[in-house]
């Protein structure tokens, strides 16, 4: 059984617990705190477990030249990349306001710490878990410092190799038992051919004692639902109010009606996964009673006759007789009463036949 742990107060992840669903608001709020609040509320209404943002301390995430370079993209909020990022970055006080609002709404709140100082702030903010974005997955000093803080961790794996992910697992596990790894491909939007859901299965083999999840950037919901069918215990999807808005993430995001559809579909698939035990279920009894077949006499069989295969056939019979899977067990056994042609061969007329209960 994969490891289970409490990812948020009162909410377990892994094992047979429901898939934990993260609505990744990221920076799709356009730098507007009222839009951010609206997205938190809509995430809750859609059924997501957590609303997540992205927190950076820009001077610690980027060097000076990166912040000063011209940024002329259609998605730009400023003349330089630094101006663009500052427009989208909420202050510490605004984060506290958003956290308070999420608590009022009744949804868990966290953020990806996009650099070590951002992680320090989020730790001070007392978020329930840390999200490690793919850009920091191979940042081993960052991973070690984050793991040592003792909060649960969710680690994406975009742009990484299996060899690197083994190192990630070993690095985090040394300091923190409560983490999960997400299959992720860092492309926006993501084509189906590049999703590679089978990595989920490979991660389950490589890391059998932690939950495995999926962070998706594809269009629509069906691939993410497929991830849950493969055993993903956490699903993260970007969300937006408008896919045409300025910003490279919007096109790879779900609108909130799609998010609600995703949540419903995941919960339906979870119900459909069942226990893995194959047996006749109570819901099948009616069909079995109506259409289930029995062993029937192909010809009249007098009392004390020893049964041979050519005396028997299989039909839908009334009353129910010996089930077809036992036809070879009847060969060589004696009937204790006359059985008419086309009549069901019932258990009580076969000598030394004891039907064993089937699972």
BELPE-V826440 format. One record per residue. N is the residue number from 1. RES is the residue in three letters. OMEGA is omega in radians with two decimals (999 if undefined). Layout:
[[N RES OMEGA] [N RES OMEGA]]
This chain:
[[1 UNK 3.12] [2 UNK 3.13] [3 UNK 3.02] [4 UNK 3.03] [5 UNK -3.14] [6 UNK -3.10] [7 UNK 3.07] [8 UNK -3.11] [9 UNK 3.11] [10 UNK -3.08] [11 UNK 3.12] [12 UNK 3.05] [13 UNK 3.14] [14 UNK -3.11] [15 UNK -3.13] [16 UNK 3.11] [17 UNK 3.13] [18 UNK 3.06] [19 UNK 3.12] [20 UNK -3.01] [21 UNK -3.14] [22 UNK 2.96] [23 UNK -3.10] [24 UNK 3.08] [25 UNK 3.09] [26 UNK 3.07] [27 UNK 3.11] [28 UNK 3.08] [29 UNK 3.10] [30 UNK -3.14] [31 UNK -3.07] [32 UNK -3.05] [33 UNK 3.11] [34 UNK 3.03] [35 UNK 3.12] [36 UNK 3.13] [37 UNK 3.12] [38 UNK -3.13] [39 UNK 3.05] [40 UNK -3.11] [41 UNK 3.14] [42 UNK 3.07] [43 UNK 3.10] [44 UNK -3.10] [45 UNK 3.13] [46 UNK 3.09] [47 UNK 3.10] [48 UNK 3.11] [49 UNK -2.97] [50 UNK 2.97] [51 UNK -3.02] [52 UNK 3.12] [53 UNK 3.07] [54 UNK -3.10] [55 UNK 3.08] [56 UNK 2.85] [57 UNK -2.80] [58 UNK -3.11] [59 UNK 3.10] [60 UNK 3.12] [61 UNK -3.07] [62 UNK 2.98] [63 UNK -3.00] [64 UNK -3.10] [65 UNK 3.11] [66 UNK 3.13] [67 UNK -3.08] [68 UNK -3.07] [69 UNK 3.12] [70 UNK -3.14] [71 UNK -3.01] [72 UNK 3.13] [73 UNK 3.06] [74 UNK 3.14] [75 UNK -3.00] [76 UNK 3.01] [77 UNK 3.14] [78 UNK -3.10] [79 UNK 3.09] [80 UNK 3.14] [81 UNK 3.10] [82 UNK 3.10] [83 UNK 3.12] [84 UNK -3.10] [85 UNK 3.13] [86 UNK 3.11] [87 UNK -3.05] [88 UNK -3.02] [89 UNK 3.06] [90 UNK 3.10] [91 UNK 3.09] [92 UNK -3.12] [93 UNK 3.10] [94 UNK 3.07] [95 UNK 3.10] [96 UNK 3.11] [97 UNK 3.12] [98 UNK 3.11] [99 UNK 3.11] [100 UNK -3.14] [101 UNK 3.12] [102 UNK 3.12] [103 UNK 3.11] [104 UNK -3.13] [105 UNK 3.13] [106 UNK 3.11] [107 UNK 3.10] [108 UNK -3.04] [109 UNK 3.02] [110 UNK 3.12] [111 UNK 2.94] [112 UNK 3.02] [113 UNK -2.98] [114 UNK 3.06] [115 UNK -3.04] [116 UNK 3.13] [117 UNK 3.07] [118 UNK 3.08] [119 UNK 3.10] [120 UNK 3.13] [121 UNK -3.12] [122 UNK 3.07] [123 UNK 3.09] [124 UNK 3.13] [125 UNK 3.10] [126 UNK 3.05] [127 UNK -3.07] [128 UNK 3.11] [129 UNK 3.08] [130 UNK 2.96] [131 UNK 3.08] [132 UNK 3.10] [133 UNK -3.07] [134 UNK -3.14] [135 UNK 3.13] [136 UNK -3.07] [137 UNK 3.10] [138 UNK 3.08] [139 UNK -2.94] [140 UNK 3.01] [141 UNK 3.09] [142 UNK -3.13] [143 UNK -3.09] [144 UNK 3.13] [145 UNK -3.14] [146 UNK -3.12] [147 UNK -3.10] [148 UNK -3.13] [149 UNK 2.97] [150 UNK 3.09] [151 UNK 3.03] [152 UNK -3.10] [153 UNK 3.03] [154 UNK -2.98] [155 UNK 3.05] [156 UNK -3.02] [157 UNK 3.08] [158 UNK 3.05] [159 UNK -3.06] [160 UNK 3.05] [161 UNK 3.08] [162 UNK 3.11] [163 UNK 3.10] [164 UNK -3.11] [165 UNK 3.03] [166 UNK 3.09] [167 UNK 3.10] [168 UNK 3.14] [169 UNK -3.10] [170 UNK -3.12] [171 UNK -3.10] [172 UNK -3.06] [173 UNK -3.13] [174 UNK -3.04] [175 UNK -2.97] [176 UNK -3.13] [177 UNK -2.97] [178 UNK 3.11] [179 UNK 3.03] [180 UNK -3.14] [181 UNK -3.13] [182 UNK 2.91] [183 UNK -3.07] [184 UNK 2.98] [185 UNK -3.01] [186 UNK 3.03] [187 UNK -2.98] [188 UNK -0.11] [189 UNK -3.04] [190 UNK 3.07] [191 UNK -3.08] [192 UNK -3.09] [193 UNK -3.09] [194 UNK -3.09] [195 UNK 3.09] [196 UNK 3.14] [197 UNK -3.12] [198 UNK 3.07] [199 UNK 3.09] [200 UNK 3.13] [201 UNK 3.12] [202 UNK 3.07] [203 UNK 3.13] [204 UNK 3.09] [205 UNK -3.09] [206 UNK -3.01] [207 UNK -2.99] [208 UNK -3.08] [209 UNK 3.03] [210 UNK 3.04] [211 UNK 3.07] [212 UNK -3.13] [213 UNK -3.06] [214 UNK 3.02] [215 UNK -2.99] [216 UNK 3.08] [217 UNK -3.10] [218 UNK 3.03] [219 UNK 3.06] [220 UNK -3.00] [221 UNK -2.92] [222 UNK -3.12] [223 UNK 3.11] [224 UNK 3.07] [225 UNK 3.07] [226 UNK 3.10] [227 UNK 3.12] [228 UNK 3.10] [229 UNK 3.10] [230 UNK 3.06] [231 UNK 3.10] [232 UNK -3.11] [233 UNK 3.09] [234 UNK 3.06] [235 UNK 3.10] [236 UNK 3.07] [237 UNK 3.04] [238 UNK 3.11] [239 UNK -3.12] [240 UNK 2.99] [241 UNK -3.08] [242 UNK -3.08] [243 UNK -3.13] [244 UNK -3.12] [245 UNK 3.06] [246 UNK -3.12] [247 UNK -3.02] [248 UNK -3.11] [249 UNK -3.00] [250 UNK -3.08] [251 UNK -3.11] [252 UNK -3.06] [253 UNK 2.99] [254 UNK 2.91] [255 UNK -2.97] [256 UNK 3.01] [257 UNK 3.08] [258 UNK 3.09] [259 UNK 3.11] [260 UNK 3.09] [261 UNK 3.12] [262 UNK -3.13] [263 UNK 3.13] [264 UNK -3.10] [265 UNK 3.12] [266 UNK -3.13] [267 UNK 3.09] [268 UNK 3.13] [269 UNK 3.10] [270 UNK 3.09] [271 UNK -3.07] [272 UNK -3.10] [273 UNK 3.06] [274 UNK -3.03] [275 UNK -3.04] [276 UNK 3.10] [277 UNK -3.13] [278 UNK 3.12] [279 UNK 3.03] [280 UNK -3.10] [281 UNK 3.11] [282 UNK -3.12] [283 UNK -3.12] [284 UNK -3.04] [285 UNK -3.11] [286 UNK 3.12] [287 UNK 3.13] [288 UNK -3.12] [289 UNK -3.09] [290 UNK -2.96] [291 UNK 3.14] [292 UNK -3.05] [293 UNK -3.13] [294 UNK 3.04] [295 UNK -3.06] [296 UNK 3.11] [297 UNK 3.12] [298 UNK -3.14] [299 UNK 3.10] [300 UNK -3.09] [301 UNK -3.13] [302 UNK 3.06] [303 UNK 3.11] [304 UNK 3.07] [305 UNK 3.03] [306 UNK -3.03] [307 UNK 2.97] [308 UNK -3.05] [309 UNK -3.08] [310 UNK 3.06] [311 UNK -2.96] [312 UNK 3.01] [313 UNK -3.10] [314 UNK 3.13] [315 UNK 2.90] [316 UNK -3.00] [317 UNK 3.04] [318 UNK 0.01] [319 UNK 3.08] [320 UNK 3.09] [321 UNK 3.11] [322 UNK -3.10] [323 UNK -3.04] [324 UNK -3.08] [325 UNK -3.12] [326 UNK -3.03] [327 UNK -3.12] [328 UNK 3.08] [329 UNK -3.11] [330 UNK -3.12] [331 UNK 3.14] [332 UNK 3.11] [333 UNK -3.05] [334 UNK 3.02] [335 UNK -3.06] [336 UNK 3.11] [337 UNK 3.07] [338 UNK 3.04] [339 UNK -3.11] [340 UNK 3.07] [341 UNK 3.10] [342 UNK 3.06] [343 UNK 3.09] [344 UNK 3.00] [345 UNK -3.06] [346 UNK -3.06] [347 UNK -3.01] [348 UNK -3.13] [349 UNK 3.14] [350 UNK -3.11] [351 UNK 3.06] [352 UNK 3.02] [353 UNK 3.07] [354 UNK -3.13] [355 UNK 3.09] [356 UNK 3.11] [357 UNK -3.14] [358 UNK 3.11] [359 UNK 999]]
